[in-house]
Amino acid sequence: MEQRILVDGVVYFPFTPQTEQELEDAVIEHSELIFGKSSFFLPKKKLKTPAGIGSIPDGFVLDFKKGCWYVVEVELASHDVFSHIVPQVNKFLQATEDISQRMKLANEFYKWFKSEPVRTAQAKLLIGQKELFKSIVDVISKPPTVVVIIDEKTREVAEALKAIPGNKISLEFRTFVRQNVGDMRVHLHLIETLGTAKPSVGGEKKIAQPSGAKRSYLSFEELEQIAEDNGVGRLYNLLFEGLREIFGKTPWRTKSNVSFKAHFERGQRALLNINPVKSARDSGLYVEVYKNNLAEYLNIEVSRLRRMLPASFEDWALTPNAGADYKGYSGFFKNEEDIRSFLSKLKANIPNEEGKKEGQSKSSVRGKIISQKEYYIPILEALVELGGSGKVREVLDIIHRKMKDRFSPLDLEPVPSGKDIRWESTVKWARNWLREQGYISSDSPWGVWEITDKGREYLRSKNNN
């Protein structure tokens, strides 16, 4: 049902911007209305991307009065919201967890303020005698709120927000044009502001985190203490340390759990949650397993993953209408023996840097599924063939041409999430390893792979051998 707005007897019809830039320009023009009078909107095009951070979002908002900052993405609902927003924002958030990267960002913000004396004077009115650079650092040392501004809220937007950690919110920015005019010469906007919008995820997250505000997450010490108080302290520590060793990374924290995650082509996804809040001495340590994500990460079938868990675990979903990425199993680990058994099975299925799993020979892997390592050289060769860089689909097409005769029936099956064919998923995991080694650029545009000089040298050395 299309909406109309009636103003003084004049009818206005919905108008869709032709490009994201049109919507972004309108957002910048009305940023003070959206974020408040004490806010400063720093557009992407006015900032230099610091090395190590990769591509940055569409803009940032700093509010010295509230002591908070926002990461802003502007998007059209007609586009693929998930693939446009989630990977870029998650990559940025992950990069800026490093304090050195935040300092680089602070330097860029400082240059932006100093480039215009009026802007600097406006900031000084808010910070008083405090140094401007220190004020910027103090603000961005806190977790940001991700704000997605879109011309129409959809279910896809809500799903995309679920895949972004921390505080996040979506704001609707709609445009209407006057009847019989039909373009932006006579228009009005219907704008959702921070003061009117509801935060995502059932209101659990705050819109912003001003100084002294209650945190939206618990510290590792607090979560450990909750586990101890609920009588599952030993179980919690055994599973937590075991998973951290296996996955090689520190998990995310929320108000109730620790969540181990991994990066997929479609964005960051949860693999497993440990929830000490729902745990108890009598029932055990409560755990949620995202079956499709973890099975894809391990490159195994979901049925095999199910056999790794205690028989008491039941089907589970994050929400009633959750998609495949948010379904799995949940239940209680009742004793240390069950946890050690699960960790042992999990460790045996974690691919090492050669794409093999513990206890498997190279030939046994090759006889069933082409290993991750076997795609390293074909990926680099494909990029060289494409002139140094190419879109994901172009790279996959070349690899298919080179290796199709070696594919087994298992390679041609869909992965548990249903998003990819198994061999394509393995290629993307191989690309992640190449990127971590510096053989593929980490700063390329989304959806484009690019070989580095280091990657070319690696390819030459392998071909010479």
TORDOTOR-133980 format. One record per residue (C-alpha): residue in three letters; z, y, x. Coordinates in steps of 0.25 Angstrom, whole numbers, padded with zeros to 4 digits, always signed. Layout:
# residues N
AlaZYX...
***
This chain:
# residues 465
Met+0000+0000+0000Glu-0005+0013+0006Gln+0005+0025+0006Arg+0002+0039+0002Ile+0010+0052+0005Leu+0010+0063-0005Val+0014+0077+0000Asp+0013+0089-0009Gly+0003+0082-0018Val-0006+0078-0006Val-0008+0063-0003Tyr-0008+0058+0012Phe-0013+0044+0016Pro-0009+0035+0027Phe-0017+0037+0040Thr-0018+0027+0052Pro-0019+0033+0066Gln-0032+0029+0073Thr-0025+0026+0086Glu-0011+0024+0091Gln-0012+0037+0099Glu-0014+0045+0086Leu-0001+0039+0081Glu+0006+0041+0094Asp+0002+0056+0094Ala+0008+0058+0081Val+0021+0051+0085Ile+0022+0060+0097Glu+0020+0072+0088His+0031+0068+0079Ser+0040+0061+0089Glu+0051+0071+0087Leu+0052+0068+0072Ile+0052+0053+0075Phe+0062+0052+0087Gly+0070+0065+0085Lys+0071+0079+0090Ser+0078+0075+0103Ser+0067+0065+0107Phe+0056+0066+0117Phe+0043+0057+0115Leu+0037+0053+0128Pro+0022+0048+0125Lys+0017+0037+0134Lys+0005+0045+0138Lys+0014+0056+0145Leu+0021+0045+0154Lys+0017+0038+0166Thr+0020+0023+0165Pro+0030+0019+0176Ala+0026+0007+0185Gly+0033-0005+0180Ile+0034-0002+0166Gly+0020-0005+0161Ser+0014+0002+0149Ile+0024+0011+0142Pro+0025+0013+0127Asp+0019+0024+0119Gly+0030+0033+0121Phe+0045+0036+0123Val+0055+0044+0116Leu+0068+0050+0123Asp+0079+0056+0115Phe+0090+0062+0124Lys+0098+0066+0113Lys+0100+0052+0107Gly+0099+0046+0121Cys+0088+0036+0117Trp+0074+0033+0120Tyr+0062+0026+0113Val+0050+0018+0117Val+0039+0022+0107Glu+0027+0013+0103Val+0016+0019+0094Glu+0008+0009+0086Leu-0002+0008+0075Ala+0001-0003+0065Ser-0013-0008+0065His-0012-0012+0079Asp-0005-0025+0085Val+0008-0019+0085Phe+0015-0031+0092Ser+0006-0032+0104His+0005-0017+0106Ile+0020-0014+0106Val+0029-0026+0109Pro+0023-0030+0123Gln+0022-0015+0128Val+0036-0011+0123Asn+0043-0024+0128Lys+0037-0023+0142Phe+0041-0008+0143Leu+0055-0012+0138Gln+0056-0023+0148Ala+0051-0014+0160Thr+0061-0003+0157Glu+0073-0012+0157Asp+0072-0010+0172Ile+0079+0003+0176Ser+0069+0007+0186Gln+0058+0006+0176Arg+0066+0015+0166Met+0068+0025+0178Lys+0053+0026+0179Leu+0052+0028+0164Ala+0063+0039+0165Asn+0054+0046+0176Glu+0042+0046+0167Phe+0050+0052+0156Tyr+0056+0063+0165Lys+0042+0067+0170Trp+0038+0068+0155Phe+0049+0078+0152Lys+0048+0086+0165Ser+0033+0087+0162Glu+0036+0098+0151Pro+0047+0108+0153Val+0049+0110+0138Arg+0051+0095+0136Thr+0061+0095+0148Ala+0068+0107+0141Gln+0069+0099+0128Ala+0075+0087+0135Lys+0085+0096+0142Leu+0090+0102+0129Leu+0094+0087+0125Ile+0100+0083+0139Gly+0107+0096+0143Gln+0111+0096+0158Lys+0108+0081+0160Glu+0096+0078+0169Leu+0083+0075+0162Phe+0080+0062+0170Lys+0094+0057+0169Ser+0093+0059+0154Ile+0080+0051+0153Val+0086+0040+0161Asp+0099+0040+0152Val+0090+0038+0139Ile+0080+0028+0144Ser+0091+0019+0151Lys+0095+0015+0136Pro+0086+0005+0128Pro+0075+0012+0121Thr+0071+0010+0107Val+0057+0006+0104Val+0050+0014+0093Val+0037+0009+0087Ile+0030+0020+0079Ile+0019+0014+0070Asp+0010+0019+0059Glu+0015+0008+0050Lys+0026-0001+0051Thr+0022-0016+0050Arg+0028-0030+0051Glu+0021-0031+0065Val+0029-0019+0070Ala+0042-0025+0065Glu+0039-0038+0073Ala+0035-0030+0085Leu+0048-0023+0086Lys+0055-0036+0085Ala+0049-0040+0099Ile+0054-0027+0106Pro+0068-0028+0111Gly+0079-0017+0109Asn+0078-0006+0099Lys+0065-0003+0092Ile+0060+0003+0079Ser+0047+0006+0072Leu+0043+0019+0066Glu+0032+0022+0056Phe+0023+0034+0058Arg+0013+0035+0047Thr+0002+0045+0045Phe-0004+0050+0032Val-0016+0060+0030Arg-0019+0069+0019Gln-0028+0063+0008Asn-0043+0068+0009Val-0040+0072+0023Gly-0039+0058+0029Asp-0036+0062+0044Met-0024+0068+0052Arg-0028+0083+0048Val-0018+0082+0037His-0007+0071+0039Leu+0007+0068+0038His+0016+0057+0045Leu+0027+0048+0039Ile+0036+0046+0051Glu+0047+0036+0053Thr+0057+0042+0063Leu+0069+0036+0070Gly+0078+0042+0060Thr+0071+0035+0048Ala+0067+0021+0054Lys+0075+0008+0054Pro+0077+0001+0067Ser+0070-0013+0068Val+0076-0027+0068Gly+0085-0024+0055Gly+0092-0012+0061Glu+0098-0019+0072Lys+0093-0009+0083Lys+0096+0005+0083Ile+0084+0015+0083Ala+0090+0022+0096Gln+0101+0020+0106Pro+0108+0033+0108Ser+0119+0034+0119Gly+0131+0027+0115Ala+0124+0019+0104Lys+0127+0004+0102Arg+0118-0005+0109Ser+0109-0014+0101Tyr+0111-0026+0111Leu+0123-0033+0117Ser+0125-0034+0132Phe+0124-0048+0139Glu+0139-0047+0141Glu+0141-0044+0126Leu+0132-0056+0122Glu+0139-0065+0132Gln+0153-0060+0126Ile+0148-0063+0112Ala+0144-0077+0116Glu+0158-0079+0123Asp+0165-0074+0110Asn+0157-0083+0101Gly+0161-0095+0110Val+0147-0098+0116Gly+0149-0090+0129Arg+0145-0102+0138Leu+0133-0106+0130Tyr+0128-0092+0130Asn+0129-0090+0145Leu+0123-0104+0148Leu+0111-0101+0139Phe+0110-0086+0143Glu+0110-0089+0158Gly+0101-0101+0156Leu+0090-0094+0148Arg+0091-0082+0158Glu+0088-0091+0170Ile+0077-0098+0163Phe+0070-0086+0157Gly+0073-0077+0170Lys+0076-0065+0162Thr+0088-0057+0155Pro+0087-0058+0140Trp+0087-0047+0130Arg+0100-0043+0122Thr+0102-0040+0108Lys+0114-0038+0098Ser+0116-0053+0097Asn+0108-0061+0108Val+0101-0062+0121Ser+0086-0064+0120Phe+0077-0071+0130Lys+0063-0066+0129Ala+0049-0067+0136His+0037-0059+0136Phe+0024-0064+0129Glu+0011-0058+0127Arg+0015-0053+0113Gly+0028-0047+0118Gln+0042-0051+0122Arg+0048-0062+0114Ala+0061-0068+0113Leu+0063-0083+0117Leu+0078-0085+0114Asn+0090-0078+0109Ile+0105-0081+0112Asn+0114-0076+0102Pro+0129-0076+0105Val+0132-0068+0092Lys+0127-0080+0083Ser+0134-0090+0092Ala+0148-0096+0090Arg+0156-0107+0097Asp+0155-0117+0086Ser+0139-0115+0084Gly+0135-0112+0098Leu+0126-0102+0105Tyr+0115-0097+0095Val+0101-0096+0101Glu+0087-0092+0095Val+0075-0097+0101Tyr+0061-0091+0098Lys+0053-0104+0098Asn+0039-0099+0099Asn+0042-0089+0110Leu+0050-0098+0118Ala+0040-0110+0117Glu+0029-0101+0121Tyr+0037-0096+0133Leu+0039-0110+0137Asn+0025-0114+0133Ile+0030-0126+0125Glu+0029-0130+0110Val+0040-0125+0101Ser+0044-0140+0097Arg+0047-0142+0112Leu+0056-0129+0112Arg+0063-0134+0099Arg+0067-0147+0106Met+0073-0139+0118Leu+0084-0133+0108Pro+0096-0140+0101Ala+0092-0147+0089Ser+0101-0138+0080Phe+0092-0126+0083Glu+0085-0121+0070Asp+0072-0113+0066Trp+0075-0098+0068Ala+0067-0085+0066Leu+0071-0071+0070Thr+0067-0066+0056Pro+0063-0072+0043Asn+0048-0068+0045Ala+0048-0069+0060Gly+0036-0072+0068Ala+0033-0084+0077Asp+0039-0077+0089Tyr+0053-0075+0082Lys+0055-0089+0077Gly+0062-0100+0084Tyr+0075-0109+0084Ser+0090-0105+0083Gly+0103-0112+0085Phe+0115-0114+0093Phe+0117-0120+0107Lys+0130-0127+0105Asn+0133-0132+0119Glu+0129-0130+0134Glu+0122-0143+0134Asp+0112-0138+0124Ile+0110-0125+0131Arg+0108-0132+0145Ser+0098-0142+0138Phe+0090-0130+0132Leu+0090-0122+0145Ser+0085-0135+0153Lys+0073-0137+0143Leu+0070-0122+0143Lys+0070-0121+0158Ala+0061-0134+0159Asn+0050-0126+0150Ile+0050-0113+0157Pro+0037-0111+0165Asn+0039-0107+0180Glu+0030-0097+0187Glu+0020-0109+0189Gly+0019-0111+0174Lys+0026-0125+0175Lys+0039-0129+0168Glu+0051-0136+0175Gly+0048-0151+0177Gln+0033-0150+0175Ser+0023-0153+0185Lys+0011-0144+0186Ser+0002-0155+0181Ser+0010-0158+0169Val+0009-0143+0164Arg-0006-0143+0167Gly-0008-0155+0159Lys-0003-0149+0146Ile-0003-0134+0147Ile-0009-0125+0157Ser+0002-0119+0165Gln+0005-0104+0166Lys+0002-0104+0181Glu-0012-0109+0179Tyr-0016-0097+0172Tyr-0012-0087+0183Ile-0025-0087+0191Pro-0034-0088+0178Ile-0027-0076+0173Leu-0029-0068+0185Glu-0043-0073+0187Ala-0046-0069+0172Leu-0041-0055+0175Val-0050-0053+0188Glu-0062-0058+0180Leu-0059-0047+0169Gly-0059-0037+0180Gly-0044-0036+0183Ser-0038-0035+0169Gly-0041-0040+0155Lys-0036-0042+0141Val-0028-0054+0138Arg-0038-0060+0129Glu-0049-0058+0140Val-0040-0065+0150Leu-0037-0077+0141Asp-0052-0079+0138Ile-0055-0080+0153Ile-0043-0090+0155His-0048-0098+0143Arg-0062-0099+0149Lys-0056-0103+0163Met-0046-0113+0158Lys-0050-0118+0144Asp-0054-0132+0150Arg-0040-0134+0154Phe-0032-0131+0141Ser-0025-0142+0135Pro-0022-0143+0120Leu-0008-0137+0123Asp-0014-0125+0130Leu-0022-0122+0117Glu-0010-0123+0107Pro-0004-0110+0102Val+0010-0107+0108Pro+0022-0107+0098Ser+0021-0092+0095Gly+0006-0094+0090Lys+0002-0082+0097Asp-0006-0088+0109Ile-0013-0101+0113Arg-0004-0108+0123Trp-0013-0106+0135Glu-0015-0091+0132Ser+0001-0090+0131Thr+0002-0097+0145Val-0008-0087+0150Lys+0000-0075+0146Trp+0012-0081+0152Ala+0005-0083+0165Arg+0000-0068+0164Asn+0015-0064+0163Trp+0018-0072+0176Leu+0006-0065+0183Arg+0011-0052+0178Glu+0025-0054+0183Gln+0020-0058+0197Gly+0011-0045+0197Tyr-0002-0052+0196Ile-0005-0045+0182Ser-0002-0031+0179Ser+0010-0028+0171Asp+0005-0014+0167Ser-0008-0018+0160Pro-0011-0014+0146Trp-0006-0023+0135Gly-0015-0035+0133Val-0022-0033+0147Trp-0019-0041+0159Glu-0023-0036+0173Ile-0022-0042+0187Thr-0015-0035+0198Asp-0019-0034+0213Lys-0008-0044+0215Gly-0014-0053+0205Arg-0027-0052+0212Glu-0021-0056+0225Tyr-0014-0068+0218Leu-0027-0073+0212Arg-0034-0072+0226Ser-0023-0079+0233Lys-0023-0090+0222Asn-0038-0092+0222Asn-0038-0092+0238Asn-0028-0104+0237
***
